[in-house]
């Protein structure tokens, strides 16, 4: 293992252990969405509960939730009786539950956590500020400093690996089916990471508030010189499947095997998701194959 990666991982583990060790008298939190859970765990704060934990483990993946964290039900419909029984000091939630804040306020004070402001073009800067504000609210300033330092080390390691990248423009997409992909472009978290690496995003078309668009794959034919980074294997995306799909296999970069596959990464949520993407993408694109 690369020495700097080991040191960064070890320091993150240690400050998480310290945060948990001090947690017996700490603020008792509940995360009502996955970005809140990711960022609390990044600060070494283990929430009492997280919604849809099994899907969190498959789709968000990192930071991993300990086994003693309670399942809260659906993200859109948390189990209110369970919330009451857990007696939290604070509920951390996103915009998706803003309409429930009055009802949730009868259980505990709520904190609106939003690392993904639609009008902010630099998702990394916004994610960092949101995490800093959350850390201030929860008296976790030292944990914030430790996490962001390890995050910067991770980006440095990723940049080192990508010195071997061939410089081609890059489509970043998730395969939806044999004809459609979810492609990521402007205003996406992945775009902000690519900007740090100096890699051109090959997709310059329309994107939603989260920086993505569902498109027919023939829209990618305009950049035959590009490379494709496929994010997510929940649908068992393999090279054989891509090559066997008639429309997808007709694309120049697919026919020429200019494809890299990486596991699931949540495409929103701030620094924890960005950290995972930077590591996985740089390992895939910085490999011997792309020298």
N, C-alpha and C positions, 0 to 999 in steps of 0.2 A: 504494500500500500504506500502511495505517495506520502512522504513524511508530513507535509503541510496539511494534507487531507486528514491524516491520522490525528494530528494535534488539534485541528479544528473540530473534528468529531468528538475527541476526548474532552475538550473544553466545554462543548455543548452538553455532553453527558453529565459532566461534573456540576455545571450550574443548574441543570435540571434536577439532579439529586439534591443539591443544596436547597432549591426552591421547594421540593417536596418534603425535605426533612423539616423545613421551617413551616410547612403547611398546616400543621395541627392547630396553630393559633392564627393562621392566615385568613384572608377573606375567602369565604366559601362561594365559589362561582358555579354557574351553569352556562354552558354554551348552547344556544338555540339554533345555530347553523354551523356549517363546516368551517368557514373562514374564522369564526370566533373560536372554534375548537382548536384549529391549527395554530392560531396566534397565541392563545392562552398556553398551549403546550410548548410553544417556542419560548415562552417566558419561564418555563419550568413550573407553571401553575396547572395542576391537574383538575379539570372541572368535575363536579359531581356527576354530571350527565351530559350526553351528546345525543342528538337525534340520529336515527338510522346508522348506528355504529358499524354494522356489518358492511354497508355500502361505503361508509367513510373509509374503512380499512381497505376496500378494493379500489376506490376512485381517488380519494385524497392521499391515502397511504401514509404520508408523513406530516407532522410528527406522529408516531404511533401512540394510540390511546391505551393506557394500562387496562388490565382485565377488570379492575374493580369499578370502572366508570359505568354508570347506569345508562340503559337504553331509554330514551325519552319519547319514542314513537316517531311519527312522521315529522319532517321539518316544517311542513305547512300546518300541522295539527299536533303540537306537543301535548303530552299527557299532563293536563293541569293538576289533577289530583296528585300525581307523582311529584310534580314540582313543589306543591305545598308540603308534601311529606318530607322532602329533602331539606327544607328550611334554608335555602340559600341566602347569602347576604346580597348577592347581585346577580342579575340575569344579563348576559351579553348576547345581543341579537343583531340581526341585519335589517335592511330596509324591507325585506319580504314579510316581516312580522310587525312592521311599524303600526299597522292598524290595530294590533292587539296590545299595544303598550299600556293602554288604560286598564285592561283586564289583568295584564301581567303585573301591573303596578300594585295590585292588591296582594300579590305574593311576595314581591321583593322589588327594590329599585332596579330599573333597567338601564343598560348602557348601550347606546346605538353604535355599533362598530362597522365602519364602512371603508375598507381599503381599496375599493373599486369605483371611485367617483367617475361617472361617465364623461364629465367635461374636463378630465385631467389626462393629458396626453402621455405623461410619464407615469406608468403604473407602479414602477419601483419606488419613485419618490413619494407617491401617494401612500403606498403600502408601508413605507418606512415611517411616515408621519403618523399614520393611523396606529401603528404598533407603538410608537413613542407615546402617543396620547393614552393608549390603553395601559401601558406600563406605568405612566404617571398616576392614572386613576387607581391602580392596584398596588402602588408602592413597590414597583418592580423595576426601578431604574437601573440597578446593577445588572439584572438579568437581560434587560434590553441592550445594554452596552455589550454584554458578552455575546448575545445572539448576533447582533449586527456585525461585530468584529469577525465572528466565524463565518457569517454570510459573505463578507468581503473577501475573506481568505478563499472561500469556495469559488467566488467569481474569478479571483486571480488564478487559481488552479485550472479553471475551465478555459480561461484565455490562453494559458500555457499549452493545454492540450490542442486548442484550435489553431495554434501556429502551423499545424500540419494540414489544416483544411485547405482545399483547392480553390476557395474563393468564389465558387459558383453562387448565384442567387438561390434562395431557398424557399420552397413552399412548405409551410407547417400546417398539417391537416390531420383530421381524424376521419377515418373511413366510416361512412354511414351505411352504405350498401354497395352493390356492384356498379352503381351509376352516380352516386353522390358522395360528396365529402363535406365536412365542416372545416373550412379554411380560415386561418387566423391572419389578420393584417393590422392595419392602423388601429390604434387605441386598445390593442390587446396586451396582456401581460407578457406573452411570448415575444411580441414586437419589442417591448422595452428591454428584454434580455438580449435579443438579437442586436439591438442598437449598441449595447455595451460591448458586444463582440465584434462589431464592425461588419456584420453579415447582412447583405441586402435581402429584404423580404421580397420574394417574387410576386406576391399577391398585392396589387395596388387598387383593387376594386372596392366595392361597398362592403362595409362591416356594420354589425349591430353595436349597441352600447357597450358590449363586452369585447368588441373587436373581432367578431367572427361572422361568417356567412355560410349558409348551406347552399352549395352550388352543384350543378352537374359537372362531372369531372372533365368534360371536354372543354370547359372554360380554362383549364390549366394548359391547354395546348399552345397558348400564345407565347409561352416561354420554354421552348424546347431545350434550351441550354441549362435549365434549372435542375436542382436536385429536390427530392421530396423527403421530408421528415414526417413519418407517420407517428402520431401520438396516440397511444392507447391500444391495449390488446384485450380489452374486455370482450370484444366480439371475435376474438381469436384471429386477428389480422396476421397473416403470414405472407412471406414472399410468394409461396405457391398459389395462395388465394389471389393475390394481386395479379399475378401473371396469368391466371386462368379466367379473370373477369374480362370479357371482350373489350368494353369501353376503356377500362382502366389500363389494360395491357397495351392499348394502342398509343398511349402517351410515350413520347420520346424518352423521358427519363426513366420510365418503367421498363421499356424494352431494353434500355441500356444498363439496367440494374443500378441506376443512380438513386437508390432508395435506402433510407435508414429507418429502422423501427425501434421505438422506445416504449416502455410501459406507460401506464396511466399517469397523467399529471393533471391536477385540477387547474383549469385555465383562468381561475380567478382566485382571490384570497390573499394577495399580497406576497410578502417576502418568503414565507415557507414554501409556497408553490413555486415561486421564482427560483428558489434555491434548488429544489428538486429538478426542475426543468433544466437549469444551467448545467447541473452535474450530468444528467442523463444525455442531454443533447450533445454536450462536448465529448463525452465518452464515445458516443456513436459516430459523430462527425469527425472527431480527431483520431479515429482508428487508422490502422495501416492501409485500409482499403481506399481512403480518401487522400493519401499523400500525393 
